[in-house]
Amino acid sequence: MTEPSLLRFEALDATPLVTDPFEFVYVPQFVDAKAFAEINRDFPRVDRGGSYPVDTLECGPHFKRFVEALEAPELRHAIERKFGLDLTDCPTMVTVRGHGRTKDGGIHTDSLDKVITLLIYMNEEWPHQGGRLRLLRGPSDIDDYVCEIPPVRGNMLAFRRSDRSYHGHLPAEDRRLSLQLNWMIDAASRDSELKRHRRSALLKRINPFG
């Protein structure tokens, strides 16, 4: 049984969908403030860059309950209402990042097999100029942005993947906690992505200094 109180659905419902330059919704402190500290404390330790499937990491009970809440029908229904989509047949994929690298943040739109990308940031604070996600007007200028999101305190972004959904950030190498939930176009795409992430996670465990 999930806990709806972990997530501020009322804030998501009350926030208008932005449609220019692409469809997105940004909800600061989407994670309930009372739950944030416990989830943050249970966040899996990830000392290297890259994305890790949740099932490859050791997670505390509060973080596990958080993931369950994200994959529960309540959030799917809220996202469906916001974007005017039916995600019933779109399987979910949950990955975690725990450390920023100087090579991260290049401008991109996300892959074609993603329908919706939802990001939640879990640092308590973030003093750096880099590492703040920027939603961009085009593919060539990281400073031409419509919204900049600090990676803190349960800030949540959800966007509909398109040929215009450009985003990125300036480099920052530090502990940067985020969870990404994707609704994928089909199970085959989800399984292929997870297989790739699991292979990468295994290689990092085998060769942690490589």
SULSULUR-V965062 format. One record per residue. RES is the residue in three letters. SS is DSSP state (H for helix, E for strand, - for the rest). PSI is psi in whole degrees, 0 to 359 (NA if undefined). NEAR is the number of other C-alpha atoms within 12 Angstrom. Layout:
RES:SS:PSI:NEAR  RES:SS:PSI:NEAR
This chain:
MET:-:124:14  THR:-:167:20  GLU:-:103:24  PRO:H:334:25  SER:H:344:23  LEU:H:332:32  LEU:E:141:37  ARG:-:77:30  PHE:H:328:29  GLU:H:326:20  ALA:H:321:22  LEU:H:314:32  ASP:H:327:23  ALA:H:349:16  THR:-:123:24  PRO:-:149:19  LEU:-:129:26  VAL:E:137:22  THR:-:353:21  ASP:-:122:21  PRO:-:354:25  PHE:-:172:28  GLU:-:122:32  PHE:E:160:35  VAL:E:132:35  TYR:E:122:37  VAL:E:103:35  PRO:-:141:29  GLN:-:50:32  PHE:-:330:37  VAL:E:132:40  ASP:-:134:29  ALA:H:324:22  LYS:H:330:18  ALA:H:339:26  PHE:H:312:31  ALA:H:318:22  GLU:H:318:24  ILE:H:317:35  ASN:H:318:35  ARG:H:328:20  ASP:-:2:24  PHE:-:133:35  PRO:-:143:34  ARG:-:119:25  VAL:-:110:32  ASP:-:0:26  ARG:-:163:30  GLY:-:174:31  GLY:-:173:33  SER:-:140:38  TYR:E:126:39  PRO:E:143:35  VAL:H:324:32  ASP:H:358:20  THR:H:1:24  LEU:-:155:26  GLU:-:119:18  CYS:-:142:24  GLY:-:169:19  PRO:H:324:17  HIS:H:323:25  PHE:H:320:32  LYS:H:318:29  ARG:H:325:26  PHE:H:313:38  VAL:H:319:37  GLU:H:320:24  ALA:H:323:28  LEU:H:327:39  GLU:H:2:30  ALA:-:160:24  PRO:H:330:20  GLU:H:316:25  LEU:H:319:34  ARG:H:315:32  HIS:H:320:21  ALA:H:320:30  ILE:H:321:39  GLU:H:315:25  ARG:H:317:21  LYS:H:318:30  PHE:H:356:29  GLY:-:42:15  LEU:-:159:19  ASP:-:110:19  LEU:-:15:27  THR:-:318:18  ASP:-:16:15  CYS:-:106:26  PRO:-:155:29  THR:E:154:37  MET:E:129:39  VAL:E:125:36  THR:E:159:37  VAL:E:141:42  ARG:E:145:37  GLY:E:354:32  HIS:E:127:31  GLY:-:151:33  ARG:-:156:24  THR:-:336:18  LYS:-:353:18  ASP:-:161:27  GLY:-:4:27  GLY:-:147:26  ILE:-:130:28  HIS:E:174:27  THR:-:354:29  ASP:-:159:26  SER:-:159:23  LEU:-:339:23  ASP:-:1:27  LYS:E:134:33  VAL:E:306:37  ILE:E:135:40  THR:E:130:39  LEU:E:126:38  LEU:E:136:39  ILE:E:130:41  TYR:E:139:42  MET:-:15:42  ASN:E:148:34  GLU:-:323:25  GLU:-:164:20  TRP:-:101:24  PRO:-:354:17  HIS:-:150:21  GLN:-:321:18  GLY:-:164:29  GLY:-:2:37  ARG:-:115:36  LEU:E:133:41  ARG:E:132:35  LEU:E:121:41  LEU:E:155:31  ARG:-:344:27  GLY:-:183:24  PRO:-:0:22  SER:-:351:16  ASP:-:107:20  ILE:-:342:28  ASP:-:357:22  ASP:-:79:20  TYR:E:155:27  VAL:E:343:26  CYS:E:139:27  GLU:E:130:26  ILE:E:115:34  PRO:-:139:36  PRO:-:61:39  VAL:E:159:35  ARG:-:34:31  GLY:-:19:37  ASN:-:136:38  MET:E:134:38  LEU:E:135:42  ALA:E:134:43  PHE:E:154:38  ARG:E:121:40  ARG:-:133:30  SER:-:179:24  ASP:-:355:20  ARG:-:3:26  SER:-:56:35  TYR:-:135:36  HIS:E:162:43  GLY:E:184:35  HIS:-:161:35  LEU:-:153:29  PRO:-:148:24  ALA:-:127:26  GLU:-:101:26  ASP:-:173:26  ARG:E:115:30  ARG:E:106:42  LEU:E:124:43  SER:E:153:43  LEU:E:133:43  GLN:E:127:35  LEU:E:125:41  ASN:E:137:41  TRP:E:121:40  MET:E:162:32  ILE:-:330:27  ASP:-:172:22  ALA:H:324:19  ALA:H:318:17  SER:H:317:23  ARG:H:313:29  ASP:H:323:20  SER:H:317:17  GLU:H:315:30  LEU:H:321:28  LYS:H:318:21  ARG:H:316:19  HIS:H:322:27  ARG:H:321:24  ARG:H:317:19  SER:H:317:23  ALA:H:321:29  LEU:H:316:19  LEU:H:324:17  LYS:H:326:21  ARG:H:322:18  ILE:H:321:11  ASN:-:77:11  PRO:-:346:14  PHE:-:4:10  GLY:-:NA:10
